Amino acid sequence: MKDTKSLNLLYNTPAGRSVLKLLVNPAVSKTAGAFLDSSASRLLVDSFIKKNNIDLEGIMIPKGGFESFNAFFTRERKHIEFSDNQLDFCSPCDGFLSHFDIDESSCFSIKNTKYTLTELLKSEKIASYYRGGKALIFRLTPKHYHRYHFIDDGKIIGTKKIPGVLHCVRPIATEKYPVYVQNSRELTVYKSDNFGYIAQIEVGALLVGRICNHPLDKFVKRGDEKGCFEFGGSTIVVLLQKNKIALNDETENSADEVPVILGETIGHKNEAR
């Protein structure tokens, strides 16, 4: 994906980086979010749909239309389908998927930038669970469906909100900033019935980057909606313990990002292969 001229200006020029510092200020983000929640922002919806070629078939459209841009951006689907086979590992969201093995030094690479698990999770103890495991990175673009779900039945172990400076998750951002370290993120760890301890991390993005997770019960079910992102390109990171899943051959053997849809089977419990 080519980066826009505006992103090049923001990240690659002194004047642009000065503007970027203003854009990622929490007060600016809050103001932008308030506007996108307002009825005035409805004027942005039609042009956004056209620009991003968004298909609204199968979407729940309120009578009278969406009340705000964020109401449109967090639109719901009428039907969500996850495999009935409990050994199938399904995508928690729409997006572009890349995957990385987590090596002995607890580091993995995203967009040519190194990230340690401890930096990502802000916890050495949690990071230790995933050494030798796998990291799945789901990159959402503005046209994607921005609600995300739980992958498996399980018991919630803990949650954590990690504040950060909001930066764009598009590739150009990683040339100047370690995006997944600096962005705000929310971590949920749960003991799943079939795939061990799963860590799911929602990562916010430039400007609003607002992560809207639902209150959690002690137990979750496969396919339960976990939350949604309001406007801003966003990313979900799923960490898995060693030897818990085998990805589909198409995904495992791809050197590029693979497009996936919510509920799609992308792998299987390791013993099922």
N, C-alpha and C positions, 0 to 999 in steps of 0.2 A: 504494500500500500504506500503510495507516495504521500509525503507530508505536504500540507498546504503552505502557501507563502507566508501566511500569518504565523504558523508555528515556527518556520525557519527564522522569521524576524524575532519572535519571542525568545528563542533559545540560542540563536547564533549571532546576535548583535548586542552591543552594550546598551543601546536604547531599549531594545526588546526585553532584555533581562531586567532593566529597571521597571518596565511595565509589568513584567511577570511578578516581581516582588509585590506590586500593588494588587495584582489579580488574585494572588494566593493568600492575601490578608483575610483573616476570618470575618472581619466586618463586611468586606466586599462580597465574600461568599454568601454571607447571611442575607445581604440586600438582594443579591441575584436570586437566591432561593425564594425570598418573599415575593418577588415579581413573578417568578415562574409558578407560584402557587395562586396568583391572583387571576381574576377573570379577564383582565386585560391581556394576559399572555395567550389567551385562546387564539388571538390573531396570528400567532406563530405556527399554529398546528398545520394548516393546509399546506403552507409552503414547505414545512419540514417533511411532511409526507411525500410531497412531490420530489423534493431534492434527494431524499434517501430511498425513493422507490419502495415505500413500505406497503405491504399487503395487509389489509385489515380484515380479510376473510377469516372467520373463526374467532374474531375478537368481540368481547362484550362492549358494545357501544351504548352509553346511557341515552335515554330519551332526552332529546334536546342537545345532544353532543357532549363532548368533554368540557368540564367546567373550568379547566385551566390547562396550561401546557404540561405541567407535571402529572395531572390526571390522565392525560393522553400518554405521556412517556411511560407511566407505570400501568398501562392498560392490561386488562386480564384476558386470558384465553377462556373460551367456553369449555374446552376439554383439555385435560392434561393426561397423557398416558405413559405409565411406566410398565416395564415388563413384569408379568406375574411370577416369573422365575426368580426366586430369591437369590440365585447364584449369579444372575446377570448384574453387571455393574453399569449403571446408567448415568448419563450426563446430567448434572444438576441445573443446567442452564443452556440457552443458546449461546453460540460464540465460535471462536476459532481456538482450537485446542493444540497445545504443544506439551511435550512431556520430557522430564529429565530424571535421570537416576541421581539419588542423593548419595554422594561419596562419603568416604570415611572422615573427611574433614568437615562434614556437615555444610557443604557449600553446593550451590547449583547456579547455573548460568541462564539468564533470561535476556535476550536481545543484546548479547555480548557484554553484559555486566554481571559481575559476581555478587551473589547475595549469600550471606551465612544464614542458617536457620535461626540462630540465636538473635540476629538483628531483626529478622522478619517477625519472629514470635515474641521477642523480648522475654525469653525464658530459656535458659540452658536445659532445665529439666524437661520441658516439653520437647525441645529440639532432639533430645537424646532418644525419644521414642521412634524417631523417623530416620535415623542413620541407617543407610543401606536400603532405604525404601524408595519411593517414587513421588515426584512432584508433578501434578497436573495443573497447567495454567490455562484458564479459559478467558480469552480476551473478547469483551463485548464491544461492538461498535454502536453508533447511534441508531442504526436501523434494527438492531436486535431487540428481542423481547427481554425486558429488564427485570423480570421476576425470577427467583431461583429457589431450589427445593432441596430437601434432604435426599441423600442417595440410598439410605438403608434404614431399616428399623434400628433403634438403639436407645441408649441411655445417655443423657447429657452429663458430661463430667465437669465442664466449666466453660465460662465465656470471659472474654477480655476485650475492652475497647482500647485501642492504641492511637492516641492523637498524633497528628503529623501535619507537615506542610503539604498542601494539595498540589500535585503536579500532573500534567497530562500523561496518560499511560501509552501514548502512541510512540513508535520506535524512536523518533528524534529526541524525546525527552531523556532516554537512557544515555545519550551521548554526553550529557552535562550533569545529570543527577541520578543517583541510585533510586529509581522511582519507587520500588516496593518497600524501601526502607523509609523514605520520607513521607509517603502518602498516609493518610488516616486509614485505619483498617480495623476490622472486627473479627475476632477469632472465636470459633466454637469448636470444642473437642467433644466428641461423643464416642462411646463404645458401641460399635455397630454389631449387629447379630452375625454378620457374614464376612466383614472385611477388616476386623480389628479396630483399633483406635483411629478414627478419621479426624483430621483437623481441616476445617473449612474456614478460609480467610477471605472476607470481602474487602476489596481495596477501593477506596474512593479516588476521585480524579479532579482535574482542573476545575476551578470556579466552585460549583456547588458540591459535587462529589458526595452527595448525601446518601448514607447507607441507612436503610429503614428496615431493621429486623423486627420481627414479631416477638412478643413476650414468649418465653419458652416454658413448656411443661417439663417434667422430669424425664418423660419418655417421648420419642418422636417416631413417626412412621415413614416408611419409604414413600416418597412422592409428596409428603407434606410441604407446603410452601414455607420457606424460611424467612423470606423478606424480598425487598426490591431495592434497586438503585433509582434515585431520582436523577435528573438530567446531568450528563457528564459521561464520557467514555469510562468504562469500569472493567474491573478484572476480578476473577475468583481464582484462588489458589487452593487446591485440595492436596493434602499430604497424606500419604499412605505408608504403612509399615512394610517392612521387608517381606517379599513373597506373598503378599495378600491378594494381588490381582494379576491377571495376564491380559494385557490390552489386545484388542483385535489386531490381526496382522496388518491391516491397512494403516492403522494408527501407529502401531509399534515400529513399522518399517519406514514411516514417512519422516523425511528430514525437514519438512515444512509444516506450518500450521494446518490442521485438518478442520474443516467446518463441521460442527455438530449441532444438534437440536436438543432441546430439553426432553429428557426421558429416553433418548436414543441409547441403545446398548452399545457401549464402547469397550467393554471387556467382561471378564468373568472371574469368579472366585478361582484362585490358582488351582485348587484341586479338581476343578470341573473341566480343565482342559485335557 
